[in-house]
Amino acid sequence: MIARYVAGRGARSVGWSCQSDGFTLIEVMAALAILGAALLVLLDNHYSAMRLHDATRETVTMSSLLHQATGLAEVEVQSGKSEGSGDFGPRHSGYAYSYAAAPVQKEQGVALYSVTVTVKAPDDERSLTILVYQMGAIPGASSPSPAKPARS
């Protein structure tokens, strides 16, 4: 405390006055409330962005694996296999694919097959149907055996 001399009263100490340069408790609590609300909004947005990232990554992975399986199925059908299945190795454990080909039409040595490719994930399954041509006879390979028609 600062001692000062006031005329007629002698020396006295000066305490805290109403015009101090500090913050009141109410001001500090209001600032903390505003800061807490802002942090809550930021954390909620961050959590939403992380969920969106995970969903997008899963969608991209399934799409990529479906296209990879479609390429494999196309090659297999052209080489004479009408159905098959497999997995994508240890990098994508839990993911598997299967395909089945059904003849659509055959004209002048060119066969057209409808091939349905399915990729199964631990919690999802996606299918894609493509058309595959088999041009002429491939030496050493037999034509895919026609699928049995479904009976209703």
ZIGIWO-V83961 format. One record per pair of residues at least 12 apart in sequence whose C-alpha atoms are under 10 Angstrom apart, sorted by the first residue. I is the first residue (numbers start at 1). GAP is how many residues later the second one is. D is the distance in whole Angstrom. If there is no record, write none. Layout:
i:I gap:GAP d:D
i:I gap:GAP d:D
This chain:
i:1 gap:12 d:6
i:1 gap:13 d:6
i:1 gap:14 d:6
i:1 gap:15 d:9
i:2 gap:12 d:6
i:2 gap:13 d:8
i:3 gap:12 d:10
i:58 gap:63 d:10
i:58 gap:66 d:10
i:59 gap:65 d:10
i:61 gap:31 d:9
i:61 gap:60 d:10
i:62 gap:33 d:9
i:62 gap:57 d:7
i:62 gap:58 d:9
i:62 gap:59 d:8
i:62 gap:62 d:9
i:62 gap:63 d:9
i:62 gap:64 d:8
i:63 gap:56 d:9
i:63 gap:63 d:9
i:65 gap:22 d:10
i:65 gap:23 d:8
i:65 gap:27 d:9
i:65 gap:30 d:9
i:65 gap:31 d:9
i:65 gap:32 d:9
i:65 gap:53 d:10
i:65 gap:54 d:7
i:65 gap:55 d:10
i:65 gap:56 d:10
i:65 gap:61 d:10
i:66 gap:30 d:10
i:66 gap:31 d:8
i:66 gap:51 d:7
i:66 gap:52 d:7
i:66 gap:53 d:6
i:66 gap:54 d:9
i:66 gap:59 d:10
i:66 gap:60 d:8
i:66 gap:61 d:8
i:66 gap:62 d:8
i:67 gap:50 d:9
i:67 gap:52 d:10
i:67 gap:61 d:9
i:68 gap:20 d:9
i:68 gap:29 d:10
i:68 gap:51 d:10
i:69 gap:16 d:9
i:69 gap:17 d:9
i:69 gap:18 d:9
i:69 gap:19 d:9
i:69 gap:27 d:9
i:69 gap:28 d:6
i:69 gap:29 d:8
i:69 gap:30 d:8
i:69 gap:48 d:7
i:69 gap:49 d:8
i:69 gap:50 d:8
i:69 gap:59 d:10
i:70 gap:27 d:9
i:70 gap:28 d:9
i:70 gap:29 d:8
i:70 gap:45 d:9
i:70 gap:46 d:9
i:70 gap:47 d:6
i:70 gap:48 d:9
i:70 gap:49 d:9
i:70 gap:57 d:10
i:70 gap:58 d:8
i:70 gap:59 d:9
i:70 gap:60 d:8
i:71 gap:46 d:10
i:72 gap:12 d:10
i:72 gap:13 d:10
i:72 gap:14 d:10
i:72 gap:25 d:10
i:72 gap:26 d:10
i:72 gap:27 d:9
i:72 gap:45 d:10
i:73 gap:12 d:9
i:73 gap:24 d:9
i:73 gap:25 d:8
i:73 gap:26 d:6
i:73 gap:27 d:8
i:73 gap:28 d:9
i:73 gap:42 d:8
i:73 gap:43 d:9
i:73 gap:44 d:7
i:73 gap:57 d:10
i:73 gap:59 d:9
i:74 gap:25 d:9
i:74 gap:27 d:9
i:74 gap:39 d:10
i:74 gap:41 d:8
i:74 gap:43 d:9
i:74 gap:56 d:9
i:74 gap:57 d:9
i:74 gap:58 d:6
i:74 gap:59 d:9
i:74 gap:60 d:10
i:75 gap:57 d:9
i:75 gap:59 d:10
i:76 gap:23 d:9
i:76 gap:25 d:10
i:76 gap:68 d:10
i:77 gap:22 d:9
i:77 gap:23 d:9
i:77 gap:24 d:7
i:77 gap:25 d:10
i:77 gap:36 d:8
i:77 gap:37 d:10
i:77 gap:38 d:8
i:77 gap:55 d:8
i:77 gap:56 d:9
i:77 gap:57 d:8
i:77 gap:66 d:9
i:77 gap:67 d:7
i:78 gap:33 d:10
i:78 gap:35 d:9
i:78 gap:54 d:8
i:78 gap:55 d:7
i:78 gap:56 d:5
i:78 gap:57 d:8
i:78 gap:58 d:10
i:78 gap:59 d:10
i:78 gap:60 d:8
i:78 gap:63 d:9
i:78 gap:64 d:10
i:78 gap:65 d:8
i:78 gap:66 d:8
i:79 gap:55 d:8
i:79 gap:58 d:9
i:79 gap:59 d:7
i:79 gap:60 d:9
i:79 gap:61 d:9
i:79 gap:62 d:6
i:79 gap:63 d:8
i:79 gap:64 d:8
i:79 gap:65 d:8
i:80 gap:54 d:9
i:80 gap:57 d:9
i:80 gap:58 d:8
i:80 gap:60 d:9
i:80 gap:61 d:6
i:80 gap:62 d:5
i:80 gap:63 d:5
i:80 gap:64 d:5
i:80 gap:65 d:8
i:81 gap:18 d:10
i:81 gap:19 d:9
i:81 gap:20 d:8
i:81 gap:60 d:9
i:81 gap:61 d:8
i:81 gap:62 d:7
i:81 gap:63 d:5
i:81 gap:64 d:8
i:82 gap:17 d:8
i:82 gap:18 d:6
i:82 gap:19 d:5
i:82 gap:20 d:7
i:82 gap:21 d:9
i:82 gap:31 d:9
i:82 gap:33 d:8
i:82 gap:61 d:8
i:82 gap:62 d:5
i:82 gap:63 d:6
i:82 gap:64 d:8
i:82 gap:65 d:8
i:83 gap:15 d:7
i:83 gap:16 d:5
i:83 gap:17 d:4
i:83 gap:18 d:6
i:83 gap:19 d:9
i:83 gap:32 d:9
i:83 gap:33 d:9
i:83 gap:34 d:10
i:83 gap:61 d:8
i:83 gap:62 d:9
i:83 gap:64 d:9
i:84 gap:13 d:8
i:84 gap:14 d:6
i:84 gap:15 d:6
i:84 gap:16 d:7
i:84 gap:17 d:9
i:84 gap:33 d:10
i:85 gap:12 d:5
i:85 gap:13 d:4
i:85 gap:14 d:6
i:85 gap:15 d:9
i:85 gap:32 d:9
i:85 gap:33 d:9
i:85 gap:34 d:10
i:86 gap:12 d:6
i:86 gap:13 d:9
i:86 gap:33 d:10
i:87 gap:32 d:9
i:87 gap:33 d:9
i:92 gap:29 d:9
i:93 gap:28 d:9
i:93 gap:29 d:9
i:94 gap:26 d:8
i:94 gap:27 d:6
i:94 gap:28 d:6
i:94 gap:29 d:9
i:95 gap:24 d:7
i:95 gap:25 d:6
i:95 gap:26 d:5
i:95 gap:27 d:7
i:95 gap:28 d:10
i:95 gap:29 d:9
i:95 gap:30 d:9
i:96 gap:22 d:8
i:96 gap:23 d:6
i:96 gap:24 d:5
i:96 gap:25 d:7
i:96 gap:26 d:9
i:96 gap:29 d:10
i:97 gap:20 d:7
i:97 gap:21 d:5
i:97 gap:22 d:4
i:97 gap:23 d:6
i:97 gap:24 d:9
i:97 gap:28 d:10
i:97 gap:29 d:10
i:97 gap:30 d:9
i:98 gap:18 d:8
i:98 gap:19 d:6
i:98 gap:20 d:5
i:98 gap:21 d:7
i:98 gap:22 d:8
i:98 gap:29 d:9
i:99 gap:16 d:7
i:99 gap:17 d:5
i:99 gap:18 d:4
i:99 gap:19 d:6
i:99 gap:20 d:9
i:99 gap:28 d:9
i:99 gap:29 d:9
i:99 gap:30 d:9
i:100 gap:13 d:10
i:100 gap:14 d:8
i:100 gap:15 d:6
i:100 gap:16 d:6
i:100 gap:17 d:7
i:100 gap:18 d:9
i:100 gap:29 d:10
i:100 gap:47 d:8
i:101 gap:12 d:6
i:101 gap:13 d:6
i:101 gap:14 d:4
i:101 gap:15 d:7
i:101 gap:16 d:9
i:101 gap:28 d:9
i:101 gap:29 d:9
i:101 gap:30 d:9
i:101 gap:31 d:9
i:101 gap:43 d:8
i:101 gap:44 d:9
i:101 gap:45 d:8
i:101 gap:46 d:7
i:102 gap:12 d:5
i:102 gap:13 d:6
i:102 gap:14 d:9
i:102 gap:29 d:10
i:102 gap:30 d:10
i:102 gap:42 d:8
i:102 gap:43 d:8
i:102 gap:44 d:6
i:102 gap:45 d:5
i:102 gap:46 d:9
i:102 gap:47 d:9
i:103 gap:12 d:9
i:103 gap:28 d:10
i:103 gap:29 d:9
i:103 gap:30 d:10
i:103 gap:41 d:8
i:103 gap:42 d:9
i:103 gap:43 d:6
i:103 gap:44 d:7
i:104 gap:27 d:9
i:104 gap:28 d:10
i:104 gap:29 d:10
i:104 gap:42 d:9
i:105 gap:28 d:10
i:106 gap:27 d:9
i:106 gap:28 d:9
i:108 gap:27 d:9
i:108 gap:28 d:8
i:109 gap:25 d:8
i:109 gap:26 d:7
i:109 gap:27 d:5
i:109 gap:28 d:7
i:110 gap:23 d:7
i:110 gap:24 d:6
i:110 gap:25 d:5
i:110 gap:26 d:6
i:110 gap:27 d:9
i:111 gap:21 d:8
i:111 gap:22 d:6
i:111 gap:23 d:5
i:111 gap:24 d:7
i:111 gap:25 d:8
i:111 gap:26 d:10
i:111 gap:32 d:9
i:111 gap:33 d:10
i:112 gap:19 d:7
i:112 gap:20 d:6
i:112 gap:21 d:5
i:112 gap:22 d:6
i:112 gap:23 d:9
i:113 gap:17 d:8
i:113 gap:18 d:6
i:113 gap:19 d:5
i:113 gap:20 d:6
i:113 gap:21 d:8
i:113 gap:31 d:9
i:113 gap:33 d:9
i:114 gap:15 d:7
i:114 gap:16 d:6
i:114 gap:17 d:5
i:114 gap:18 d:6
i:114 gap:19 d:9
i:115 gap:13 d:8
i:115 gap:14 d:5
i:115 gap:15 d:5
i:115 gap:16 d:6
i:115 gap:17 d:7
i:116 gap:12 d:6
i:116 gap:13 d:4
i:116 gap:14 d:6
i:116 gap:15 d:9
i:117 gap:12 d:6
i:117 gap:13 d:8
